[in-house]
């Protein structure tokens, strides 16, 4: 059963306007042809026996998986990472790079170019090198630099239109000017790995920054007399906030506080996953740095600082609902609908409605993944489907 006149029946279909508790969804070719309740249309029926059907996940911050890294400049490793996350429901993926010299980043962008052109990746995300050494986390401090306009322009040119987002620290010399240059180029300016005070962050948002890169992590913490990045970014209605929902980077109570305050229109779940995702514990590389993974938690050997995650989006979805106490509708918005809108792909994916790509995930009663459909073809086939 592969993408032509499939009709999924007997499902809880989570649509933009609400949940169809005994709904059906039909697929013709690569696209959703209809969604409804009552008698389903003709076609090859698959009874999902009450399973949840949600939109395919959109991860806008991911460094790798399955042993493959986007920083390797090896398309085969990139394919491995993409396929790993697809098996966990991520049907749209942005490849994130870490801080490096401009020449290295240019080579990495070149290696990912065809994957973006072919639709395997939505685009790329430069997390650095324009970040603060005091909050650099698992970024090599030796390659950090201020956002010189010529360097910013050279990296945008090297991306050939594939760069969707750049994370920077606005307090660096030229930071606000860089935010404006990114926005004028159609690139999302994100604030992260920053030691800025609130006033500096507000200036960046006024200049056009619209995303908080993994809120709380890699930034000056919230203080009741100095809100810093956390307070300003979480409270400003113009800013969407990334949350790493692995229950390690952010406590479930704080996840709930942040997601409820930001709401469905501003909350985005991301994995920040590295190459060790979905493979065994051990030693890995993230950019120029060694990373030790034990019990699925990635840290730098010397400092013990967190170094990305081994999270997948299906686990993030489940954690937000079962551990942080949010609704399934909140999780759908945070893992699909809102990130798709941020990336400008919501006319193609991110929700379950006719005309959009047939990107969807099937979840059981415990919100565990049992099926993944991408562009009308099964990546993970539900039980009972031949």
N, C-alpha and C positions, 0 to 999 in steps of 0.2 A: 504494500500500500504506500504509494509514493507521490503525493502531490497532485493527483488529478481527480477531482470530484470526490474528495474525502468528506464525510460528514461525521463530526464528533458529536455524540449524543449522550444524554443522561449525565450531563456535567453541571458543575457550578461555574458558570462562565462570568468572569469578572470584567465587565464592560465599563466604559467611561461614565455611564449614567447609573451604574449600580450592578448588582449581581443577579444573574438569571439562575435561580436555584435548580431548575430542571431544564436547562437550556441546551441548545445545540449550536454548532458553528460549522459552516461548510467552507471548504477550500477548493478552489479551482486553479490549477497550475501553481504559481508562486504566491497567490493572493487569497485573502479572505473574501469570499463571495457573499456571504450572508451570515447573520447572527440572529437567533430568535428563540422563542419557546413554542410549545405545542408540537404539532406534527412536523417533523423535519423533512427537508426536501429529499428528492431521489438522489441516489448515489451510493457509494460503498460506505456503509455505516460502521462506526466503531463506538460501541457502548462503553463509556468511561465509568459507569457505575458510581456516580456521585463524586468523582474526583474534581479538584479545582483546576480550572484552566485560566492561566494568567498570561499577560504579554511576555514575550521573550525579554530577557534582562539586557539592560544597556549599561555597560561598565565603562566609565570615562576616566578611570585611573587604574591602570594595570601594567606591571612591569614584566610579567612572564608567568610561566606555569609548565608543569609536566617535565621539568628539567630544561626548558627552553627559555631564553631571555631575549627581550627586544633590544637590549643594549649590545648584543653580540655582533651585530651587523651581519648575521647569518640568517638568510630567509628560511632555511630549514628549521632553525630554532624558533623563529617567529611562528611558523606554521604549527609547530608542536604546541606552543603556548596557546595559539588561537583554538586549536582542536581540543585542548584540555578544558578550556573555559566554555566552549560550546557544549561539551558533555555535561556541564553543570548549569546549562540554561542561558548562558550569555550569547545572545544571537547578534549583538552589536558591540564592538569592542574598540576602544582607543588604546593605542600602544604608548605607554609612558616611558620616557627616557630619564636618566638621572644626570646629575652634573658631570660635565666632562669639558675638555677643551673644545673650542668651536670647530676645529677640523674633525675631531672624533665624532661630534654630534652630526656634522654634515655627512660623514660616512654612514652613520646609523640611519639618518633620514633617507639617504639614497637606497639603502638596503630594504627599507620598508615601503618605498614609493609604489612598486607594482602591487603590493598587497592592498594598498589604499585604492589604487586605480581599479583593481579587480573586485573591490567590494568586500574583501576579507577583513579589512580594518576600516573603521569610520574615519580615522585620522591619527595624528600623533599629538603627544603632549610633552612639552619640555618642562620637566620639573627641575629647575636650575638651568644654568649655573649662577643665575642672578639672585642668590639667596644669602641669608645672614650666617656667618660662621658660628655665631653663638647659638643658633638653632638649626644647625645643618643636619643633625641626626646621622643617618647612614649615607651621607654624601661626602665625598672626598674633599676636605677643606683646601687641599692644594690646588684645586681647579676652579674654585669659586672666584667670581669677578663681579664688578659693578656693571650695570647695563649700559655700556657705552652705545650710543645710537648706531654707530657703524656696525658693531657686532650684532646688535639686535636685528638690524636690516639684513646683514649677511646670513643670519640663521633663517630668517623668514624667506629669503631668496633660495636658500638651500632646500627648504621644505617644498618648494614648487606647489604651494597651495594645500599641502597636506596637514600643516600644523593647525590644530583646532584650539589648543590652549597652551599658555605659558604661565608657569608659577614663578612668582618673584617676591622679593622682600621690598616693600615700597620705601623703607627708610634709607636704602642705599642711594648714593649719589646718582641722579638720573632716573630714579625709580618711578617717579610720577610721570616724567616725560615718556618713559618706556611704556607705561600703562596706556597713555594716549596713543602712542605709535601702534601698539598691538591692536587696540580697538579700531583704529582707523584702517588697519589691514584686515579687519574681519575676524580677528583672533580673540578668543576669550582671555582676558587678563584675570589671573587668579592670584590671591594673596596667600602665601604660605612660607614656612621655614623663615619666620620673621620675628625679630625682637622689637618691632615697632610699638610705640605707644598709640593710644587711641586716636589722637589728633592726626598722626601720620597715616593711619589706616583710613580715617574718614576722607582725607585728601585723595587717597588712591581710589576710593569708591566714587567720590565726586568726579574723578578723572575717567571713570568708566569700568573699574574692576567689578566683576559680578559673581565671582566664585571664591569661596573659602576652601583652600586645599586642606583636606583631612583636619577639620576643625578640632581644636584642642592639641593635636599632635604637631610638634615642630613649630610651636609659637609660644610667645610670652603668655603665661597663664592669666586667667581672669582674676582681678583683684578689686575689692569693693571701693578702693579710692582711685584706681587706674584700670579702666575696663580692658585696655589693650586690644589685640586683634579679636579675641574671643567675644568680648562684650559688644564691640562695634559690628563685627561681621554677623553675629547671630541676631542682632536686633535690627539691622538695616534691611528694610523690605526689598531693597534692590539686589540683595546678595543671596545666592544659593549656597548652602553649606554641605560639603562632603562629610560623611561620617563613615569610619571604618567599623563595621558592625560585627567584629569578631569576638567581642566581649573581653578582649585583651587590651586593645588600644583605648577603649572608652568603656567605663562601667555601665551596665544596663540602666541604672537609675539616671545617669547623665545622658545616655542616649535618649531616654524617654523625655527628659527635660528639654533637650535640644530639639528633638524632632517635633515635639508638641509645640514649642515656641515658634519654630520656623514654619511648621505646617506643611501640608502636602504640596504647596506651590513653591517651596524653597528647599526641601530636604532631598538629598541625593545620597544613596548608599553606594560606596565604592569598595573595591577589594584592596587596592594598593598591593596586589599579590606579586610575589617574586617567583623566580624559577623553581623554588622548592615546593610550590603548590601542587598538591595531588601526587607527590612522590615521597620517598622516605626521608626521615631526619638525616642530618649530616652537615657537611660544610659545603657552602655554595658561594657564588660571587654575585654581588650587586654592584654594577659599574666596576670601579677599581678596588672595591673592598671585599674582604672575606666576611661571610655571614654564617653563623652557626644556627642550625635549626634543631630544637629539642622539644618534643611534645607538640610539634606544629608551630612553635613560637620562634620567630626569627630575630636574632640579636647579633650585635657586633661582639666579637670575642673579647676585646679589651675593655670596653666601657659597659657592655651589657645593654646598650641602647637598642630599642626596637628598630628593626631594619625591614620595613615592609611587613607583609603578612603572608600567610598561606591560605587565605580566605577564598572561598568561591561565592558567587552571587546567590546560589540556592541556599547556602548556609546563612548568608547575610539576611536574606528574606525571612527565613525561619527564626533567626535570632531576634529580629526586630519585633516579630509578633509574639513569640513564645517567651522570650526573656525580657524584652523591654516593654511589652504590653501594649503595643500599637495594633491597630486594626489591619486586616488584610488589605483593605483599600489604601491605607497609608503605605504599606509595603509595596503595593503595585505602583503607586505614584513615585516612590523613592527609588525603585529599581528599574523602572521602565518609562513611565509617562513623562516625568519631569526631566530626567537626563536626556531623553530623546528630544524634548523641546529645546533644552539648552544647546544641544549640538546641531539643531536645525534639521533634524531628520524625522520630525514628528508627522510629516505628511507621508512617510513611508513605513514607520514602525513606532512601537511604544505603547500601543493600545490595541484592543480587539474591536475593530470596526471594519465594515466592508470597504474594500478597495485598498487596504493596507497590506503589506507583506504578511504572509502567514508565518509569523514568528511567534511562537507560543511555548509555554511550559505547562506540563501536567504535574500536579502535586497531589499526594494522597492526603488522608485525614490528618496525618502528623506533619504535613507540609514538607514531606520528603519527595524529591524529584523522581518521577516514574517515566517521563517522556519529554522530549524536546523536538519541536518542529521548527526548522529554519527554512524560510522561503519555500514552504510547501513540502519539504523532504524531511524525513525523520533522521535526526542525529542520534537520539536515544528513542528506541521504539517501545511504547507501552506494552505491558504484558498482554498476551493474547493476539497481538498483531503479527501477521506473517510477513 
